[in-house]
Amino acid sequence: MEDETPQVDNEKPQDPILVADIPDLHITQLSPFGPFDLNDYIASPNDEENISFFAELEGGAALIDGMICTTDGDISGIPAKGTSGTYKVNVYAENSTGNPLAASFTLVIHESLKAIQTDEFTLKKEKVWEALKEGLDIPEVGDITNRPITINDIRYIMEKITPLIIWNVFDVNAPSEKTILQIEGLNEHYNIYDCGSCLVGTPKELYSTERTTKDQYDMAKSLAREAHNRDWTVEFAGLEKPIRIAWTEIKLRDHITGKQTNIIDHTASEKDIGVYEKIVETIINKENPAQNQS
């Protein structure tokens, strides 16, 4: 007797399916977000079937200002000022069958500190700083202190006061008594300490209003150069941005000196590698102007 079981054509395209619910997204306006990959939640039963994505707000309006959804399924952007609120986002995923799958998720845009700063708010902050400098009583600040702390507040404080540490991986001794260093290119707003098994860069005046992000980056470069001069196998501890600056500086010093510094537990991003390669290209062009012109 012949087998009468219906044969399923596994090569025939099948409609996209929802493999997991799309979670709520929480974003702070004026802050970068993404990419958030919708392919993690929607897929084609046939692996080779490409999906085209489209997203819009409930009611058919476009995504909020500053946000996009690519046809590949990546949601990213920087929510514009004034976009805070809760939105329902409808997502449509379609492959060659022509039968789109519809799914939805909730998008919450949180108000940022930058977005709510008014002229009055800024003026009150200036009065507070003036009072602190002059040793006067702190004026009534009201809405400055009586508001929820946001992630931006925490990020700002961390970026202002968090030290950068570069460890000598193969020195297993505990950090010793700190000794302040005077090294080339040291930024005026930072101190660099030699603690034996590690180098530490910290702000001179914790609450200084004159210290900028650039000052922090200059400190990271000085710290990296000192670690490189010592031929350490290094490991970083600190915030992402100064660590990235320190990594780039060490790799540039490797290129210039011909060394090969071993860096533990840090994987450079494609962007950082691209920046490094661009700087090296500039160095080579300066060293060989005739060859570059030809």
GUDREN-796513 format. One record per residue (C-alpha): residue in three letters; x, y, z. Coordinates in steps of 0.5 Angstrom, whole numbers, plus 500, padded with zeros to 3 digits. Example, Ala and Ser with C-alpha at 12.3 -4.5 7.8 and 13.67 -1.06 7.14 Angstrom:
BEGIN
ALA525491516;SER527498514;
This chain:
BEGIN
MET500500500;GLU503507498;ASP504512504;GLU498517504;THR501522508;PRO501529505;GLN508531503;VAL510538506;ASP514542501;ASN519545506;GLU522550500;LYS515553499;PRO515560503;GLN511561509;ASP509567513;PRO513570518;ILE512568525;LEU512571532;VAL517567536;ALA517572542;ASP513578544;ILE517584543;PRO518588550;ASP517595552;LEU522600550;HIS524605555;ILE528611552;THR530618554;GLN529623550;LEU535627547;SER539620548;PRO542615543;PHE538609543;GLY539602539;PRO540599534;PHE534594537;ASP533588532;LEU526586531;ASN529580528;ASP530577535;TYR522577535;ILE520576528;ALA522570524;SER521566517;PRO520559518;ASN524558512;ASP531561514;GLU533564507;GLU527568507;ASN528575508;ILE523579512;SER522587510;PHE520591516;PHE515597517;ALA513600524;GLU509606525;LEU505609531;GLU498607533;GLY493610528;GLY498610522;ALA503616524;ALA510616523;LEU515614529;ILE516620533;ASP521625531;GLY529622531;MET527615531;ILE527610525;CYS526603523;THR530600517;THR527595513;ASP532590516;GLY528591522;ASP533595526;ILE530601531;SER534606533;GLY535614534;ILE535620538;PRO528622541;ALA527629539;LYS526634545;GLY518634547;THR517627545;SER516624552;GLY510620553;THR508613552;TYR506610545;LYS504604542;VAL508602536;ASN505597530;VAL510593527;TYR509589520;ALA514584517;GLU513581510;ASN517576506;SER515573499;THR509570501;GLY506577501;ASN502576508;PRO505581513;LEU505579520;ALA503585525;ALA505585532;SER506591537;PHE510594543;THR509600548;LEU515605547;VAL516610553;ILE520616552;HIS522619559;GLU523626559;SER531628560;LEU534633564;LYS536637558;ALA529638556;ILE526640562;GLN531646564;THR528652563;ASP531659564;GLU529660571;PHE532653572;THR539655569;LEU538661573;LYS537658580;LYS543653579;GLU548659577;LYS545662584;VAL547656588;TRP554655585;GLU555663586;ALA553662594;LEU557656594;LYS563660592;GLU562666596;GLY560662602;LEU553664603;ASP547661605;ILE544656599;PRO538660596;GLU531656596;VAL532651590;GLY525648590;ASP524644583;ILE532643583;THR532638589;ASN524636589;ARG524632583;PRO526625581;ILE533623580;THR534621572;ILE539616569;ASN542622566;ASP543625573;ILE547619575;ARG551618568;TYR553626569;ILE555625576;MET559618574;GLU562622568;LYS565628572;ILE568624578;THR569617576;PRO577615576;LEU580611570;ILE585605573;ILE590602569;TRP592595572;ASN599592571;VAL596585570;PHE602581572;ASP603585578;VAL599581583;ASN601585589;ALA595590592;PRO596597590;SER601601594;GLU601607598;LYS600612592;THR605617589;ILE603623585;LEU606623578;GLN608629574;ILE608626567;GLU608629560;GLY601632557;LEU598631564;ASN591635564;GLU591641569;HIS584638572;TYR587631574;ASN592628578;ILE595621576;TYR598617582;ASP602611581;CYS600605586;GLY605600584;SER600595581;CYS596600578;LEU596607575;VAL590612577;GLY587618574;THR582622578;PRO580629578;LYS583635582;GLU577638585;LEU571634585;TYR566639584;SER569643579;THR565647574;GLU571648569;ARG573641568;THR570638561;THR570631558;LYS576633553;ASP580634560;GLN578627562;TYR580624555;ASP587628556;MET588625562;ALA586618559;LYS591619554;SER597621559;LEU595615563;ALA595610557;ARG602613555;GLU605612562;ALA602605562;HIS605604555;ASN612606557;ARG612601563;ASP611595558;TRP605593562;THR600588560;VAL594592562;GLU587592564;PHE582598564;ALA577599570;GLY573605569;LEU567608564;GLU567606557;LYS569613554;PRO575614557;ILE577607557;ARG576607549;ILE580613549;ALA586610553;TRP585603548;THR586608542;GLU592611545;ILE596605547;LYS595602540;LEU597608537;ARG604608541;ASP604601539;HIS604603532;ILE609608533;THR614604537;GLY613598534;LYS611594541;GLN605590542;THR602591548;ASN597586551;ILE590588553;ILE586584557;ASP578583558;HIS577589553;THR574588545;ALA575594541;SER569596537;GLU569597530;LYS568604531;ASP574605535;ILE578600530;GLY576605525;VAL578611528;TYR585608530;GLU586606523;LYS584613520;ILE589616525;VAL595611523;GLU593613516;THR594620517;ILE601619520;ILE603615514;ASN601620510;LYS605626514;GLU611621514;ASN611620506;PRO608626503;ALA611625496;GLN608618496;ASN601620498;GLN601625492;SER603620487;
